[in-house]
Amino acid sequence: MDSIVVHARDVVYQTNFQNTYNDSEWISIEVSFYMTVDVQERYRLLKGLLQSRQPWHLYQFLYEDADYNRDLNMDLLEVLILLAKNPVGRELAWYYYRNKWNELQITYERTNQRLGQLLIEIAATFEDEFHYTELNDFLALTPGVDANVDARFWALERTNMNFWWITDNSVDMAESFGLDVKNN
């Protein structure tokens, strides 16, 4: 890793993990992540690790290594935001957010704006009726609190806009990829 110039490491790490399915690479980089003391290098490695397309590695990092990560003062909200930017990790982040909502509110306090920002980040790529319904159901079951009320609205609005944009433009997208589209 030292052979990669510092300013290119972000891109190299992320691109590598988006395009590899090699378990030994994951293990090697994860060991480097835990052994590195340089905060910036550690963050670059974290962003790379969380771009993995292997859900079992993401699950292990979020759930099984959680206590160890907490001991390292790792910012869970940042981990979830980075996971949400990964198409594979997005579902894991969404599941965690819903199922640990009460715990997150206790840990980070009900008025923490980052909890609301996390919801916006997770919902940023929701584009179908299934996710819209899941988000709507979650919001109906959990109270909006202080700083998070606006974020909840924006997450729902963004999901709605994504859904309708894809619905309105699906024929054009299919044609640009040369797909045969039959209108009903």
Secondary structure, DSSP 8 states (H G I E B T S, - for coil): -TTS-HHHHHHHHHHHHHS---HHHHHHHHHHHHH---HHHHHHHHHHHTT-S-HHHHHIIIIITHHHHHHTT--HHHHHHHHHTSHHHHHHHHHHHHHTHHHHHHHH-TT-HHHHHHHHHHHTT--SHHHHHHHHHHHHHS---TTHHHHHHHHHHHHHHHHHHHHHHHHHHHHHTT------
